[in-house]
Amino acid sequence: MVEVPDAASLNADAHSAPLDPGALNAALGAQGAALLEAMSDAHRHLFAGVPLYVTAEQVAQMQAVIAAAEDVLRNGKSGVGSGGLGVFYGYDFHLNSGGAHLIEINTNAGGAFLNALLIASQRDAGLPGQAVADDDLEQSFIAMFRNEWRLARGAAALRSLAIVDEQPQSQYLYPEFLLAKELFARAGIAAHIVDPSALEARAGGLYVGEQQVDLIYNRLTDFSLRQYPHLYSAWEKRQVVLTPDPAHYACYADKRRLALFADGPGLQASCVPQASIVALLQGVPETRIVRSEDAEKWWAERKQWFFKPVSGYGGKGAYRGDKVTKRVFEEIMGSDYVAQRLALPGERAVNGENGEPKMLKYDVRCYVYDGHIQLVAARLYQGQTTNFRTPGGGFAMVRVVG
């Protein structure tokens, strides 16, 4: 029997089990000219050259934290609009010697379609371990969107769908919009990639040209839809199914939820099962709501904390306390922030541009629907947050060994 190295050893070796780049390029090429044209020079670091390896124990802890979060939040999950569950929740973790630490929850997490393609491209690469993903991700994704539609409309057929983001062709993850469009087309669902301004409100619903839109796959980062009253109105009147919707964000992704998870007495008072309380207290770093009247105390303790805006996303406006300036600190004190106790990310060795090994940070994203993990992916990076600008970094396939 061939002994498989453990996860720590594989992650420490920049040359261990690299991806098959030829297979990945062939998979991208098979998607057609539009996708290749969308892959600009800025996408050179979209995919990392190596997988990230994790242990079964780390995966089990992430599953336990996700299940516990669902226990706490499920009662507020259905919104006043579609009543759906919300597609592609992203539970983001830092893994280190202290275990798996939930850093945040996103309700329009990007990258699932790209990571599905990455996993499919490496099935014959002979890599150690197993990908942490459903066997047939394409069918999982289609079933998820159809379930969102079924929860709102019953047995009626889902015919048309719009993938909506601001100026979608200028978005860094536009290539995955193209992947999604083709996946929906293969399932017999007409899909359009559009800016919100291309959705016209008429009697009975929203239209793209002459086609009424049944469902919107929402990739907007204005989570409340304040900037898009025609979308909000159509959702509120149940003229269109919107997923994820403002109620999903308010229930799950508002950073103040992290403080709820870290409040043991509050969880007990809410009759949360003891097993869920234990999972959350072990797996969610202490998180507190920042109040300006405590500014002196926060300044004194700042090096122990990571400051995050309540309604932030993608690392925007987030600061490590040990790197924050006095000016920025004063801005934080005057805004809506939470502070999360530092849980440092793990590291993965990669080959640098000069061929020399270097260490990159990573975070791990679990793509979740209705509490079920569809796939787990990682992002390798340098700096404070993920940026897809780091040589050797980008999306990385996660494989469990041991």
C-alpha positions as CSV (number, residue, x, y, z in Angstrom):
1,M,0.0,0.0,0.0
2,V,1.3,3.4,-0.9
3,E,1.3,5.8,2.1
4,V,-0.3,9.1,1.4
5,P,1.4,12.1,3.0
6,D,-0.6,14.0,5.6
7,A,-2.3,17.4,4.8
8,A,0.3,19.4,6.7
9,S,3.2,17.8,4.8
10,L,1.5,18.3,1.4
11,N,0.7,21.9,2.2
12,A,4.3,22.6,3.2
13,D,5.8,21.3,0.0
14,A,5.5,23.7,-3.0
15,H,6.1,20.9,-5.4
16,S,3.6,18.4,-3.9
17,A,0.9,17.1,-6.3
18,P,0.6,20.1,-8.6
19,L,-2.5,20.4,-10.8
20,D,-2.5,19.3,-14.4
21,P,-2.5,22.8,-16.1
22,G,-3.1,21.2,-19.5
23,A,-6.3,19.5,-18.4
24,L,-7.5,22.8,-16.8
25,N,-6.8,24.8,-20.0
26,A,-8.6,22.1,-22.1
27,A,-11.6,22.3,-19.8
28,L,-11.7,26.1,-20.2
29,G,-11.2,25.9,-23.9
30,A,-14.1,23.4,-24.2
31,Q,-16.5,26.1,-22.8
32,G,-16.2,28.1,-26.1
33,A,-14.8,31.3,-27.4
34,A,-16.9,33.7,-25.2
35,L,-15.3,32.3,-22.0
36,L,-11.8,32.5,-23.5
37,E,-12.3,36.1,-24.6
38,A,-13.5,37.0,-21.1
39,M,-10.3,35.5,-19.5
40,S,-8.0,38.6,-19.7
41,D,-4.5,39.1,-18.4
42,A,-6.1,40.0,-15.1
43,H,-7.2,36.4,-14.8
44,R,-3.6,35.0,-14.8
45,H,-4.0,34.3,-11.1
46,L,-7.6,33.1,-11.1
47,F,-6.6,29.5,-10.3
48,A,-3.7,28.4,-8.0
49,G,-1.3,25.8,-9.3
50,V,-1.7,23.4,-6.4
51,P,-4.6,22.1,-4.3
52,L,-5.1,22.7,-0.7
53,Y,-5.1,19.6,1.5
54,V,-7.3,19.3,4.6
55,T,-8.0,16.6,7.2
56,A,-11.3,14.8,7.7
57,E,-11.4,16.4,11.2
58,Q,-11.3,19.9,9.8
59,V,-14.1,19.1,7.3
60,A,-16.1,17.6,10.2
61,Q,-15.7,20.7,12.3
62,M,-16.7,23.0,9.5
63,Q,-19.8,20.9,8.9
64,A,-20.6,21.1,12.6
65,V,-20.3,24.9,12.7
66,I,-22.5,25.3,9.6
67,A,-25.1,23.0,11.1
68,A,-25.0,25.0,14.3
69,A,-25.4,28.3,12.5
70,E,-28.4,26.9,10.7
71,D,-29.8,25.8,14.0
72,V,-29.6,29.4,15.3
73,L,-30.7,31.2,12.2
74,R,-33.1,28.9,10.3
75,N,-36.3,30.5,11.8
76,G,-35.6,33.8,10.0
77,K,-34.5,32.2,6.8
78,S,-37.6,32.7,4.6
79,G,-38.1,36.2,3.4
80,V,-41.3,38.1,2.6
81,G,-40.5,37.8,-1.1
82,S,-39.8,34.5,-2.7
83,G,-39.8,32.4,0.4
84,G,-36.8,30.5,-0.9
85,L,-33.7,29.4,0.9
86,G,-31.1,31.4,-0.9
87,V,-28.4,30.0,-3.3
88,F,-24.7,29.7,-2.7
89,Y,-24.2,30.7,0.9
90,G,-20.5,31.0,1.4
91,Y,-19.2,30.0,4.9
92,D,-15.6,31.2,5.0
93,F,-13.1,29.7,7.4
94,H,-9.5,30.1,8.5
95,L,-7.9,26.8,9.4
96,N,-4.9,26.7,11.8
97,S,-3.5,24.7,14.6
98,G,-6.5,25.8,16.8
99,G,-9.0,24.3,14.4
100,A,-11.5,25.7,11.9
101,H,-12.7,29.3,12.6
102,L,-15.7,30.8,10.9
103,I,-14.7,34.3,9.6
104,E,-17.9,35.3,7.9
105,I,-21.0,34.2,6.0
106,N,-21.8,35.5,2.5
107,T,-25.2,35.2,0.8
108,N,-24.0,35.7,-2.8
109,A,-20.7,33.9,-2.7
110,G,-18.9,33.9,-6.0
111,G,-16.8,31.2,-7.6
112,A,-18.8,28.0,-7.3
113,F,-19.1,27.5,-11.1
114,L,-15.4,28.1,-11.6
115,N,-14.5,25.7,-8.8
116,A,-16.8,23.1,-10.2
117,L,-15.0,23.3,-13.6
118,L,-11.6,23.1,-11.8
119,I,-12.6,20.0,-9.9
120,A,-14.0,18.3,-13.1
121,S,-10.8,19.1,-15.0
122,Q,-8.6,17.3,-12.5
123,R,-10.5,14.0,-12.1
124,D,-7.7,12.1,-13.9
125,A,-4.8,14.0,-12.4
126,G,-3.9,11.4,-9.8
127,L,-4.0,13.8,-6.9
128,P,-3.9,12.5,-3.3
129,G,-7.2,12.4,-1.4
130,Q,-10.6,13.3,-2.6
131,A,-12.3,16.6,-3.6
132,V,-14.8,17.8,-1.1
133,A,-17.8,18.2,-3.4
134,D,-21.0,16.6,-4.6
135,D,-20.4,13.9,-7.2
136,D,-22.4,15.8,-9.9
137,L,-22.1,19.5,-9.2
138,E,-23.9,20.5,-12.4
139,Q,-27.0,18.6,-11.3
140,S,-26.7,19.9,-7.7
141,F,-26.7,23.5,-8.9
142,I,-29.6,23.1,-11.3
143,A,-31.6,21.3,-8.6
144,M,-30.9,24.1,-6.2
145,F,-32.2,26.8,-8.6
146,R,-35.2,24.7,-9.5
147,N,-36.0,24.2,-5.8
148,E,-35.9,28.0,-5.2
149,W,-38.4,28.3,-8.0
150,R,-40.5,25.4,-6.7
151,L,-40.7,26.8,-3.2
152,A,-42.2,30.0,-4.6
153,R,-44.2,28.8,-7.6
154,G,-44.9,25.1,-7.0
155,A,-45.1,22.8,-10.1
156,A,-44.8,25.6,-12.7
157,A,-41.9,25.2,-15.1
158,L,-38.8,27.5,-14.6
159,R,-38.3,28.9,-18.1
160,S,-36.2,32.0,-17.9
161,L,-33.5,33.4,-15.6
162,A,-31.4,36.5,-15.3
163,I,-27.9,36.6,-13.8
164,V,-27.8,40.2,-12.5
165,D,-24.8,42.3,-11.5
166,E,-23.7,45.9,-12.1
167,Q,-22.0,46.2,-15.4
168,P,-21.5,42.4,-15.5
169,Q,-18.9,42.3,-18.3
170,S,-16.6,44.5,-16.2
171,Q,-16.8,42.2,-13.1
172,Y,-13.8,40.1,-12.4
173,L,-15.9,36.9,-12.1
174,Y,-17.7,37.5,-15.3
175,P,-16.3,34.3,-16.7
176,E,-18.3,32.3,-14.2
177,F,-21.5,34.1,-15.3
178,L,-20.8,32.7,-18.8
179,L,-20.3,29.2,-17.2
180,A,-23.6,29.6,-15.4
181,K,-25.5,30.7,-18.5
182,E,-24.3,27.7,-20.4
183,L,-25.2,25.3,-17.6
184,F,-28.7,26.8,-17.4
185,A,-29.0,26.5,-21.2
186,R,-28.1,22.8,-21.1
187,A,-31.0,22.4,-18.5
188,G,-33.4,24.1,-20.9
189,I,-33.6,27.4,-19.0
190,A,-33.1,30.6,-21.0
191,A,-30.5,32.7,-19.2
192,H,-29.5,36.3,-19.6
193,I,-26.5,38.2,-18.1
194,V,-27.6,41.7,-17.4
195,D,-27.1,44.9,-15.5
196,P,-30.1,45.9,-13.3
197,S,-30.9,48.7,-15.7
198,A,-31.6,46.2,-18.5
199,L,-34.5,44.8,-16.4
200,E,-37.7,46.6,-17.4
201,A,-40.6,46.8,-14.9
202,R,-44.0,46.1,-16.7
203,A,-47.4,45.0,-15.5
204,G,-46.9,41.6,-13.9
205,G,-43.1,41.5,-13.6
206,L,-39.6,42.2,-15.0
207,Y,-38.6,41.8,-18.6
208,V,-35.4,41.4,-20.6
209,G,-36.5,42.6,-24.0
210,E,-39.7,40.8,-24.7
211,Q,-39.1,37.9,-22.3
212,Q,-40.4,37.9,-18.8
213,V,-37.9,36.9,-16.2
214,D,-39.0,34.1,-13.9
215,L,-36.1,34.1,-11.5
216,I,-33.1,36.4,-10.8
217,Y,-29.8,35.0,-9.7
218,N,-28.7,38.0,-7.6
219,R,-25.0,38.9,-7.6
220,L,-25.5,42.5,-6.6
221,T,-23.6,43.8,-3.6
222,D,-26.3,46.3,-2.7
223,F,-27.8,43.7,-0.5
224,S,-30.9,45.8,0.5
225,L,-31.6,46.7,-3.2
226,R,-32.0,50.4,-2.2
227,Q,-30.4,51.4,-5.4
228,Y,-32.8,49.3,-7.5
229,P,-36.4,50.1,-6.4
230,H,-37.8,48.3,-9.5
231,L,-36.1,45.0,-8.4
232,Y,-37.1,45.4,-4.8
233,S,-40.7,46.2,-5.8
234,A,-41.0,43.2,-8.1
235,W,-39.5,40.9,-5.4
236,E,-41.8,42.4,-2.7
237,K,-44.9,41.9,-4.9
238,R,-43.8,38.3,-5.7
239,Q,-43.6,39.1,-9.4
240,V,-40.2,37.6,-9.6
241,V,-38.3,35.0,-7.6
242,L,-35.1,36.6,-6.3
243,T,-32.2,34.5,-4.9
244,P,-30.5,35.4,-2.7
245,D,-32.8,38.2,-1.5
246,P,-32.5,41.0,1.1
247,A,-34.1,38.9,3.8
248,H,-31.4,36.2,3.3
249,Y,-28.7,38.8,3.7
250,A,-30.2,40.4,6.8
251,C,-30.7,36.9,8.4
252,Y,-27.3,35.4,7.6
253,A,-24.6,37.8,6.3
254,D,-25.0,40.9,8.5
255,K,-21.7,40.7,10.5
256,R,-23.6,41.2,13.8
257,R,-24.7,37.6,13.4
258,L,-21.1,36.6,14.3
259,A,-21.5,38.3,17.6
260,L,-24.7,36.3,18.2
261,F,-22.8,33.0,17.5
262,A,-20.1,34.0,20.1
263,D,-22.6,34.8,22.9
264,G,-22.9,31.7,24.9
265,P,-25.4,32.9,27.5
266,G,-27.5,34.4,24.8
267,L,-27.6,31.2,22.9
268,Q,-28.6,29.2,26.0
269,A,-31.4,31.7,26.7
270,S,-32.6,31.2,23.2
271,C,-32.8,27.4,23.8
272,V,-30.2,26.6,21.2
273,P,-29.2,22.9,21.5
274,Q,-26.1,22.4,23.6
275,A,-24.2,20.6,20.9
276,S,-24.8,23.6,18.6
277,I,-23.6,26.0,21.3
278,V,-20.4,24.0,21.8
279,A,-19.7,23.9,18.0
280,L,-20.2,27.7,17.7
281,L,-18.1,28.7,20.7
282,Q,-15.3,26.4,19.5
283,G,-15.6,27.4,15.8
284,V,-16.4,31.1,15.8
285,P,-13.8,33.6,17.1
286,E,-15.1,35.9,19.8
287,T,-17.0,38.8,18.0
288,R,-18.2,42.0,19.5
289,I,-20.2,45.0,18.3
290,V,-17.9,48.1,18.3
291,R,-19.3,51.0,20.3
292,S,-17.6,54.4,20.1
293,E,-17.9,55.0,23.9
294,D,-15.4,52.2,24.3
295,A,-12.9,53.7,21.9
296,E,-10.1,53.9,24.5
297,K,-10.4,50.2,25.3
298,W,-10.6,49.2,21.7
299,W,-7.4,51.2,20.9
300,A,-5.5,49.6,23.7
301,E,-6.6,46.1,22.6
302,R,-6.6,46.7,18.9
303,K,-3.8,44.2,18.0
304,Q,-6.0,41.3,19.2
305,W,-8.9,42.1,16.8
306,F,-9.9,42.3,13.2
307,F,-12.4,45.1,12.5
308,K,-15.1,44.5,9.9
309,P,-17.9,46.8,8.7
310,V,-21.3,45.4,9.6
311,S,-22.5,45.5,5.9
312,G,-19.1,45.0,4.3
313,Y,-18.1,42.4,1.7
314,G,-15.0,41.2,-0.1
315,G,-12.7,42.6,2.6
316,K,-13.7,46.2,1.8
317,G,-13.2,48.4,4.8
318,A,-11.9,45.6,6.9
319,Y,-8.7,46.1,9.0
320,R,-6.3,44.1,11.1
321,G,-6.0,46.0,14.4
322,D,-2.3,45.7,14.5
323,K,-2.0,47.6,11.2
324,V,-4.7,50.2,11.7
325,T,-3.7,53.9,11.8
326,K,-5.1,56.4,14.3
327,R,-7.0,58.1,11.5
328,V,-8.6,54.9,10.3
329,F,-9.3,53.8,13.9
330,E,-11.3,57.0,14.4
331,E,-13.3,56.3,11.2
332,I,-14.1,52.8,12.5
333,M,-15.3,54.3,15.8
334,G,-17.7,56.5,13.9
335,S,-19.1,53.8,11.8
336,D,-21.0,50.5,12.2
337,Y,-18.4,47.8,12.8
338,V,-17.8,44.5,14.6
339,A,-14.5,43.3,15.9
340,Q,-13.6,39.7,15.7
341,R,-10.7,38.2,17.7
342,L,-7.8,37.4,15.3
343,A,-7.8,33.8,14.0
344,L,-4.8,33.7,11.7
345,P,-5.2,31.9,8.3
346,G,-3.2,28.8,7.5
347,E,-0.5,28.8,4.8
348,R,0.2,26.8,1.7
349,A,3.6,26.6,-0.1
350,V,3.6,27.4,-3.8
351,N,6.1,28.0,-6.5
352,G,6.9,31.7,-7.0
353,E,7.4,33.4,-10.3
354,N,11.2,32.8,-10.0
355,G,10.6,29.1,-9.2
356,E,11.5,29.6,-5.5
357,P,9.0,28.3,-3.0
358,K,6.9,30.8,-1.0
359,M,4.2,30.7,1.5
360,L,0.7,32.0,0.8
361,K,-2.2,32.5,3.2
362,Y,-5.5,30.7,2.5
363,D,-9.1,30.8,3.5
364,V,-11.6,28.0,2.9
365,R,-15.1,28.6,1.5
366,C,-17.9,26.1,1.9
367,Y,-20.6,26.6,-0.7
368,V,-23.8,25.7,1.2
369,Y,-27.5,25.3,0.2
370,D,-30.1,24.5,2.9
371,G,-27.3,23.5,5.3
372,H,-25.7,21.0,2.8
373,I,-22.1,21.6,1.7
374,Q,-22.1,21.3,-2.1
375,L,-18.4,21.9,-2.5
376,V,-15.4,23.3,-0.6
377,A,-12.8,25.5,-2.2
378,A,-9.9,27.7,-1.1
379,R,-8.4,31.0,-2.0
380,L,-4.6,31.5,-1.8
381,Y,-3.3,35.0,-1.4
382,Q,-0.9,37.5,0.0
383,G,-1.8,40.6,1.9
384,Q,-4.7,41.3,4.2
385,T,-7.6,39.8,2.1
386,T,-8.0,37.7,-1.0
387,N,-7.4,39.6,-4.2
388,F,-6.6,37.3,-7.1
389,R,-3.5,39.3,-7.8
390,T,-0.9,37.0,-6.2
391,P,1.4,34.9,-8.4
392,G,0.7,31.3,-7.6
393,G,-2.6,32.2,-5.8
394,G,-6.2,32.2,-6.7
395,F,-9.0,29.6,-6.4
396,A,-7.6,26.2,-5.2
397,M,-9.3,22.8,-5.1
398,V,-9.6,21.4,-1.6
399,R,-8.9,17.8,-1.1
400,V,-9.3,15.8,2.1
401,V,-6.5,13.3,3.0
402,G,-5.9,10.9,5.9
